[in-house]
Amino acid sequence: MRKVIASVYTTLDGFIDDPHLWSLKYWTDEAAAYSHDQLFASDALLMGRVTYEGFALAWPGRTGEFADRMNDMPKYVVSSTLDKADEWHNTSVIPGGEVTETVAELKRRPGRQMLIYGCGRLTDTLMEHGLLDEYRIWVHPRILGRGRRLFREGTDARLRLLDTLRFDSGVVVLSYAPQDPSPTT
């Protein structure tokens, strides 16, 4: 069964808004190699509407090995407002009300992992329904003090640490798998 992996940038204090404004100074060859390997271990992108709209503006005009991979692989955008996703080649829309059934079906298909960039309602929904297999949380040594948090208020989940990776820039990638809650006694 295919895995769904969420890769998300966060500040040390847990904020995820506008990573392009604070994460770029930490981008190194180590981070680029990790990001490359992560993308090339995947054969599909899964995203919410907001991420899709930003990526559809940024990626179609880019070239190079990484950009070509991003542009050519199948992409699935979950949205209750979009009917079509013509701005980016090879993109299909998953209606918001069908996300759990469709992602469960995509996971059953043969293939490699499906990658989600960012964290939000989509990852929350997938985690709640047991469809998210791993978080790769890129913790940046930056305190922002405001914005949207990595996990929404009220999220209650147990996670199991899978791996840690430290870059010379001070960024740490923490890989976690959701785990079933312990039985209560």
Phi, psi and chi 1 to 4 in degrees:
 res  aa     phi    psi   chi1   chi2   chi3   chi4
   1 MET       -  137.8 -177.1  178.9  -78.4      -
   2 ARG   -68.1  153.2  -62.9  165.6   82.2 -176.9
   3 LYS  -106.4  151.1  -70.3 -174.5  175.0 -175.4
   4 VAL  -108.0  120.5  175.0      -      -      -
   5 ILE  -115.1  128.2  -49.4  -69.1      -      -
   6 ALA  -103.9  123.3      -      -      -      -
   7 SER  -112.3  119.4 -178.2      -      -      -
   8 VAL  -138.4  140.2   60.1      -      -      -
   9 TYR   -92.6  137.7  -70.2    3.6      -      -
  10 THR  -141.9  155.6 -175.0      -      -      -
  11 THR   -81.2  168.3   59.9      -      -      -
  12 LEU   -59.7  -31.1 -171.5   59.0      -      -
  13 ASP   -92.5   13.1   54.4  -13.3      -      -
  14 GLY    87.3   21.5      -      -      -      -
  15 PHE  -101.8  144.9  -66.7  104.7      -      -
  16 ILE  -121.7   -2.6   61.3  173.2      -      -
  17 ASP   -63.7  139.6  -77.2  -21.1      -      -
  18 ASP    46.8   57.0  -59.6  -41.6      -      -
  19 PRO   -61.0  -23.5   20.7  -30.3      -      -
  20 HIS   -64.1  -19.0   62.4  -75.2      -      -
  21 LEU   -85.6  -22.4  -61.7  177.3      -      -
  22 TRP  -128.4  -13.1   47.1  -97.1      -      -
  23 SER   -93.4  -21.5   68.9      -      -      -
  24 LEU   -63.0  -30.8  -66.5  178.9      -      -
  25 LYS   -67.9  -13.3   77.2  177.6  -94.8 -179.7
  26 TYR  -100.7    2.3  -57.2  101.0      -      -
  27 TRP   -76.5  121.9 -170.6 -106.0      -      -
  28 THR  -132.4  176.3   62.4      -      -      -
  29 ASP   -60.7  -35.0  -70.4  -16.7      -      -
  30 GLU   -62.4  -46.5  -72.2  176.3  -58.1      -
  31 ALA   -64.7  -41.4      -      -      -      -
  32 ALA   -62.5  -41.9      -      -      -      -
  33 ALA   -65.3  -42.4      -      -      -      -
  34 TYR   -63.9  -44.9 -176.1   83.8      -      -
  35 SER   -62.3  -41.3 -175.1      -      -      -
  36 HIS   -60.0  -50.7  177.0  -82.3      -      -
  37 ASP   -61.4  -39.5  -68.1  -12.6      -      -
  38 GLN   -62.8  -45.7  179.3  176.5 -107.3      -
  39 LEU   -65.9  -43.2  179.7   66.3      -      -
  40 PHE   -76.4  -11.3  -80.3   79.2      -      -
  41 ALA   -84.6   -4.3      -      -      -      -
  42 SER  -109.2  155.8  -54.0      -      -      -
  43 ASP  -128.3   11.2   65.0    0.8      -      -
  44 ALA  -159.1  149.1      -      -      -      -
  45 LEU  -109.6  141.2  -65.8  177.4      -      -
  46 LEU  -125.3  130.5 -174.7   58.2      -      -
  47 MET  -152.4  159.5   64.1 -163.2   89.5      -
  48 GLY   -83.2  173.6      -      -      -      -
  49 ARG   -62.0  -43.5 -179.3 -167.9   51.5   81.6
  50 VAL   -63.3  -46.2  172.8      -      -      -
  51 THR   -62.4  -43.8  -59.4      -      -      -
  52 TYR   -56.9  -47.3  165.4   75.0      -      -
  53 GLU   -61.7  -40.1  -71.7  173.4  -16.5      -
  54 GLY   -68.4  -44.7      -      -      -      -
  55 PHE   -68.0  -37.2  -81.2   30.2      -      -
  56 ALA   -65.9  -24.3      -      -      -      -
  57 LEU   -79.8  -34.1  -73.2  173.5      -      -
  58 ALA   -90.6  -39.9      -      -      -      -
  59 TRP   -89.1  -36.9  -74.0  102.1      -      -
  60 PRO   -56.2  -29.5  -28.1   36.9      -      -
  61 GLY   -88.4   -4.0      -      -      -      -
  62 ARG   -88.6  155.1  -65.1 -176.4 -175.4 -178.3
  63 THR  -131.4  173.1   59.2      -      -      -
  64 GLY   112.9  168.8      -      -      -      -
  65 GLU   -58.1  -48.4 -176.1 -177.2   29.9      -
  66 PHE   -64.8  -49.4 -166.4   90.5      -      -
  67 ALA   -63.4  -40.7      -      -      -      -
  68 ASP   -60.5  -40.9  -68.4  -13.4      -      -
  69 ARG   -63.4  -47.4  178.7   74.8  170.8  176.7
  70 MET   -58.0  -44.2  -70.9  -79.2  -74.7      -
  71 ASN   -73.9  -32.0  -70.5  -37.6      -      -
  72 ASP   -88.8  -27.9  -68.8  -20.2      -      -
  73 MET   -72.7  154.3   69.0 -169.1  -32.6      -
  74 PRO   -61.7  140.4  -19.1   29.2      -      -
  75 LYS  -128.9  137.9  -66.4  166.9  -81.1  -65.0
  76 TYR  -123.4  122.5  -58.2   93.4      -      -
  77 VAL  -111.3  127.0   57.5      -      -      -
  78 VAL   -92.7  123.4  177.1      -      -      -
  79 SER  -156.8  142.3  176.6      -      -      -
  80 SER   -97.6   -2.3   56.9      -      -      -
  81 THR  -115.1  -24.1   58.0      -      -      -
  82 LEU   -86.9  137.9  -67.9  177.0      -      -
  83 ASP   -98.7  -29.3  -65.7  -37.1      -      -
  84 LYS  -144.0  162.2   58.5 -175.5  178.4  170.1
  85 ALA  -135.4   67.3      -      -      -      -
  86 ASP   -80.9  -10.9  -63.5  -22.4      -      -
  87 GLU   -71.3  -17.9  -66.5   82.8   10.2      -
  88 TRP  -138.1  122.9 -160.4    5.0      -      -
  89 HIS   -49.3  140.0  167.6   72.0      -      -
  90 ASN    65.7   37.4 -151.2   11.8      -      -
  91 THR  -113.8  134.1  -57.5      -      -      -
  92 SER  -118.0  149.0  -57.2      -      -      -
  93 VAL   -97.3  131.9  175.0      -      -      -
  94 ILE  -104.9  114.7  -60.3  171.7      -      -
  95 PRO   -57.9  139.9  -22.8   33.4      -      -
  96 GLY   -51.7  -37.0      -      -      -      -
  97 GLY   -74.0   -8.7      -      -      -      -
  98 GLU  -113.1   10.6  -60.8  173.2   16.1      -
  99 VAL   -61.0  -46.6   63.9      -      -      -
 100 THR   -68.1  -42.1   55.2      -      -      -
 101 GLU   -66.3  -42.2  -61.5   82.6    8.2      -
 102 THR   -69.7  -43.8  -56.4      -      -      -
 103 VAL   -66.1  -38.8  170.9      -      -      -
 104 ALA   -59.9  -41.3      -      -      -      -
 105 GLU   -66.2  -43.3  170.2   56.8   30.4      -
 106 LEU   -61.7  -36.7  -70.3  170.0      -      -
 107 LYS   -66.3  -31.5  -74.5 -177.4   67.2  151.5
 108 ARG   -75.2  -20.7  -74.3 -169.8  -70.6  -90.1
 109 ARG   -71.4  150.9  -66.9 -178.8 -172.9  169.7
 110 PRO   -66.8  151.6   14.9  -20.0      -      -
 111 GLY   147.6 -171.3      -      -      -      -
 112 ARG   -93.9 -173.5  -56.7  173.6  111.4  178.4
 113 GLN   -66.9  157.0   66.7 -167.2   25.2      -
 114 MET  -106.0  134.0  -67.2  179.4  -72.9      -
 115 LEU  -109.8  134.6 -175.1   59.2      -      -
 116 ILE  -115.1  127.4  -60.1  172.3      -      -
 117 TYR   -96.4  123.0  -73.0  113.4      -      -
 118 GLY    97.8 -179.9      -      -      -      -
 119 CYS  -145.9  138.3 -159.5      -      -      -
 120 GLY  -179.7 -146.8      -      -      -      -
 121 ARG   -59.3  -38.1  -73.3 -171.6  -57.3 -174.0
 122 LEU   -61.6  -50.8  173.3   58.8      -      -
 123 THR   -66.4  -36.4   51.7      -      -      -
 124 ASP   -60.1  -46.6  -69.8  -13.8      -      -
 125 THR   -62.9  -44.8  -61.9      -      -      -
 126 LEU   -64.0  -41.1  -64.3  178.7      -      -
 127 MET   -64.3  -43.5 -174.0  175.4   66.9      -
 128 GLU   -59.7  -28.6  -71.7  168.5    5.8      -
 129 HIS  -104.2   13.9  -70.3   88.9      -      -
 130 GLY    69.8   25.5      -      -      -      -
 131 LEU  -106.5   -7.4  -64.3  168.9      -      -
 132 LEU   -97.4  125.6 -176.1   69.9      -      -
 133 ASP   -96.3  -27.6  -63.0  -71.0      -      -
 134 GLU  -159.4  140.9 -174.0  176.6  -23.4      -
 135 TYR  -104.6  133.1  -73.2  103.7      -      -
 136 ARG  -115.6  100.1  -67.6 -176.2 -174.6  157.2
 137 ILE   -99.3  112.0  -56.5  168.9      -      -
 138 TRP   -87.2   98.8  -59.8   50.9      -      -
 139 VAL   -86.8  118.9 -178.9      -      -      -
 140 HIS   -97.2  141.0  -69.0   70.3      -      -
 141 PRO   -76.9   65.0   28.7  -33.3      -      -
 142 ARG  -141.3  134.2  169.3   72.0 -165.0  -96.4
 143 ILE  -107.5  123.3  -64.1  173.4      -      -
 144 LEU  -103.0  -37.8 -163.7   56.9      -      -
 145 GLY    79.9    1.3      -      -      -      -
 146 ARG  -163.2  164.1   60.8  177.6  161.6   63.8
 147 GLY   115.4 -164.7      -      -      -      -
 148 ARG   -86.8  132.6 -168.2  165.4   53.7  101.8
 149 ARG   -79.6  156.3  -66.8 -136.4  172.2 -110.3
 150 LEU   -55.8  -45.3  175.6   58.1      -      -
 151 PHE  -120.5  136.8  -62.1  104.1      -      -
 152 ARG   -69.6  156.0   73.4 -177.0 -170.2  -70.6
 153 GLU   -59.1  136.3 -171.8  172.8  -25.9      -
 154 GLY    95.8   -8.2      -      -      -      -
 155 THR   -65.9  130.2  -60.6      -      -      -
 156 ASP  -132.5  106.4 -176.6    9.2      -      -
 157 ALA  -147.9  148.1      -      -      -      -
 158 ARG  -102.3  134.2  -68.3  176.1   45.7  102.3
 159 LEU  -123.9  150.6  -56.0  172.9      -      -
 160 ARG  -115.0  126.0  178.1  174.5   45.5   89.3
 161 LEU   -68.2  126.1 -178.2   64.6      -      -
 162 LEU   -99.1  -39.2  -60.0  174.9      -      -
 163 ASP  -165.6  157.2 -167.6   24.4      -      -
 164 THR  -132.0  144.7   60.2      -      -      -
 165 LEU  -140.0  129.2  178.4   63.1      -      -
 166 ARG  -113.2  130.0 -179.1 -171.1  171.8  -79.8
 167 PHE   -98.1  154.4  -60.9  140.4      -      -
 168 ASP   -59.6  -23.5  -71.9  -20.4      -      -
 169 SER   -70.5  -11.7   65.6      -      -      -
 170 GLY    99.2   -8.3      -      -      -      -
 171 VAL   -71.3  137.6  171.8      -      -      -
 172 VAL  -122.1  129.2  178.5      -      -      -
 173 VAL  -100.1  117.1  179.7      -      -      -
 174 LEU  -104.4  121.2  -56.7  171.1      -      -
 175 SER  -104.8  124.1  -61.7      -      -      -
 176 TYR  -128.5  145.9  -72.5   97.0      -      -
 177 ALA  -112.6  134.4      -      -      -      -
 178 PRO   -61.7  144.1  -21.2   32.9      -      -
 179 GLN  -129.7  154.8   70.5 -178.6   44.7      -
 180 ASP   -64.0  143.4  -66.2  -30.8      -      -
 181 PRO   -62.8  149.5   11.1  -14.2      -      -
 182 SER   -67.4  145.6  -61.7      -      -      -
 183 PRO   -64.1  142.3    6.4   -7.7      -      -
 184 THR   -84.2  148.9   56.1      -      -      -
 185 THR  -108.3      -   54.3      -      -      -
